[in-house]
Amino acid sequence: MERVSFTGEPFSQELEQGVDPATRLPYGVSRYYSGLVADNGENPQSAANGTRRDPIAAQYVPTEAEHHVRPYEDADPIGDRRYMVVPRLVHHYHDRALLLVNDRCAVYCRHCFRRHFTGHGSGRITKPELEAVCRYLELTPQVREVLLSGGDPLMLPDRELFAVMDRLRLVRSDLLLRVCTRMPVVLPSRITDELVSGLAARGPAWMVIHANHPRELTDAFVAAAQRVLRCGIPVSNQTVLLRGVNDNADTLEALFSALVRIGVRPYYLFQGDLAAGTAHFRTTVDEGLEIMRILRSRLSGLALPIYALDLPDGGGKVPVESALLRREPDAYVFAGPDGREYRYPREKA
Ligand code: SF4
């Protein structure tokens, strides 16, 4: 691991960072999040020697397994680049568009599916880029919702984030702004009163967070989520189904029931994308279906997320249970929203 320091980055004093020369996905973790690793003898790095991987460490500690890229994997598994209508704006779905405002994160998740962009050095959105985005949105009224993402948009200082939101509002006062961030989970001190009141003032806004394990739901996380909710910003959560982290019904039941108790709606449980070097994290679709079957018997509809898959080749997001057409020896075959069939590999469990 090559240690580098992103000096001048906001919050850099809170972060440990470096770059994995093989995958080019940076290494980075907030001191807060690495502090959640249990001190109980579980091996943070690898399950190879018979010890269990710590579910927190497994999400940010790079391993050798990432260097094994399957032929069907890609740095852009859901086809962002194909739908990039102007630099940093991905318009894939009819009424919403994704704006990549910043390429930095407080934790670089080893399962990240946006590794073609995340931490690659494009940094923050520039003024000319934002103007081009605004021109597109002005001419495309069908877009009702803009997802502020990256990277993590909350790695921007408040002033810069608010300036982006204000510019979008100026051109389209009707837009719903969705802030997609891991900050409440990985650096809850970032969720200040000034931040949430500034977001609320620029609403309507939603926040979508990314929690994968009940150990992430600390008192600091709960306080951060409640700060957002108290300002009138609804919060929902997306979880990625990750082998060795949360691939069992007990863990996910604990996660989803705790989230819903504090007012955070479990929204999606994602089947792993075919991101380069992430096969060790993926469960099979049949394992995911079995977990959902158990969860359905234990959780209310409010606490039960949709088990979803972003189809390979930019096929779009589908609910696994209703879109699965059949199993072939080497692939699950799904019906895409466009009526075409899409194949997702049947890897060994
Ligand atoms: S916070 Fe999101 S964008 Fe950043 S590394 Fe994790 S999954 Fe990727």
Residues whose N, C-alpha, C, O or C-beta is under 5 A from the ligand:
A	BS01	SF4	C105 V107 Y108 C109 C112 T118 G150 G151 R182
